[in-house]
Amino acid sequence: MTVAETILVFAGVPLAIIVLLALLIFLPGGRKRVRYKSGQPWDHAPIWYEPHPDGAAAGHGSHAALPAGSSAPVTAGPLGGARGTW
């Protein structure tokens, strides 16, 4: 390969791709949608985002919470932690 071909392949082609992508991004066009700006009245129907259509309380059945009890004493064991002092 000559020097000109090398420069064209390793500099010209990537530069052409970058310029093409920049033109596609920054050129006006496409579908312009009206956007909501704060202070304007909201004229759309509400949309609820929740994990299940039955609501947040669905799927728990008749299970009750566990009764409060005394916890077992914590015994001293091997050391650990973020610093790795095991």
RODO-2510 file (C-alpha; in nm, 4 decimals, decimal comma):
residues 86
     n   res          X          Y          Z
     1     m     0,0000     0,0000     0,0000
     2     t     0,1152     0,3479    -0,0709
     3     v     0,1144     0,6215     0,1892
     4     a    -0,1916     0,7836     0,0314
     5     e    -0,3871     0,4570     0,0377
     6     t    -0,2892     0,3965     0,4000
     7     i    -0,4019     0,7442     0,5046
     8     l    -0,7252     0,7012     0,3106
     9     v    -0,8030     0,3663     0,4743
    10     f    -0,7024     0,4504     0,8319
    11     a    -0,8066     0,8175     0,8441
    12     g    -1,0419     0,8904     0,5553
    13     v    -1,2891     0,6057     0,5997
    14     p    -1,3381     0,6526     0,9777
    15     l    -1,3689     1,0289     0,9280
    16     a    -1,6295     0,9762     0,6548
    17     i    -1,8294     0,7464     0,8831
    18     i    -1,8173     0,9996     1,1676
    19     v    -1,9268     1,2827     0,9383
    20     l    -2,2117     1,0710     0,7986
    21     l    -2,3363     0,9824     1,1469
    22     a    -2,3124     1,3457     1,2588
    23     l    -2,5166     1,4559     0,9577
    24     l    -2,7815     1,1942     1,0265
    25     i    -2,8060     1,3024     1,3892
    26     f    -2,8047     1,6786     1,3489
    27     l    -3,0074     1,7233     1,0307
    28     p    -3,3590     1,8498     1,0951
    29     g    -3,6379     1,6229     0,9942
    30     g    -3,8206     1,3228     1,1127
    31     r    -4,1458     1,3282     1,2977
    32     k    -4,1791     1,6210     1,5334
    33     r    -4,4038     1,5474     1,8293
    34     v    -4,5592     1,8025     2,0552
    35     r    -4,3895     1,7769     2,3916
    36     y    -4,5306     1,8547     2,7317
    37     k    -4,3831     2,1605     2,8971
    38     s    -4,4329     2,2324     3,2639
    39     g    -4,7182     2,4708     3,3276
    40     q    -4,9281     2,3435     3,0387
    41     p    -5,2488     2,1558     3,1155
    42     w    -5,2197     1,7775     3,1010
    43     d    -5,4780     1,6495     2,8546
    44     h    -5,3877     1,2811     2,8352
    45     a    -5,5446     0,9835     3,0071
    46     p    -5,3615     0,8566     3,3168
    47     i    -5,1428     0,5488     3,2782
    48     w    -5,0747     0,3324     3,5815
    49     y    -4,7366     0,1634     3,6014
    50     e    -4,7458    -0,1280     3,8409
    51     p    -4,5952    -0,4744     3,8365
    52     h    -4,9242    -0,6683     3,8242
    53     p    -5,2649    -0,5726     3,6893
    54     d    -5,4288    -0,6791     4,0180
    55     g    -5,2414    -0,4194     4,2183
    56     a    -4,9659    -0,4177     4,4728
    57     a    -5,1555    -0,6272     4,7314
    58     a    -5,2355    -0,9130     4,4948
    59     g    -5,0813    -1,2548     4,5266
    60     h    -5,0225    -1,2566     4,9010
    61     g    -5,3202    -1,4770     4,9852
    62     s    -5,3961    -1,5400     5,3504
    63     h    -5,0385    -1,5472     5,4738
    64     a    -4,9879    -1,3427     5,7859
    65     a    -4,6734    -1,1735     5,9045
    66     l    -4,4444    -1,3720     6,1318
    67     p    -4,4869    -1,2961     6,5006
    68     a    -4,2147    -1,0987     6,6714
    69     g    -3,9809    -1,3155     6,8720
    70     s    -3,6559    -1,2998     7,0573
    71     s    -3,3485    -1,3254     6,8444
    72     a    -3,0658    -1,5605     6,9253
    73     p    -2,7568    -1,3954     7,0737
    74     v    -2,4862    -1,3233     6,8220
    75     t    -2,1722    -1,5169     6,8957
    76     a    -1,8285    -1,3841     6,8191
    77     g    -1,6950    -1,5529     6,5119
    78     p    -1,4295    -1,5000     6,2517
    79     l    -1,3720    -1,1428     6,1498
    80     g    -1,4524    -1,0220     5,8026
    81     g    -1,5544    -0,7148     5,6153
    82     a    -1,4541    -0,4952     5,3298
    83     r    -1,0881    -0,4864     5,4267
    84     g    -1,0613    -0,8619     5,4353
    85     t    -0,9419    -0,8992     5,7945
    86     w    -1,0553    -1,2589     5,8164
***
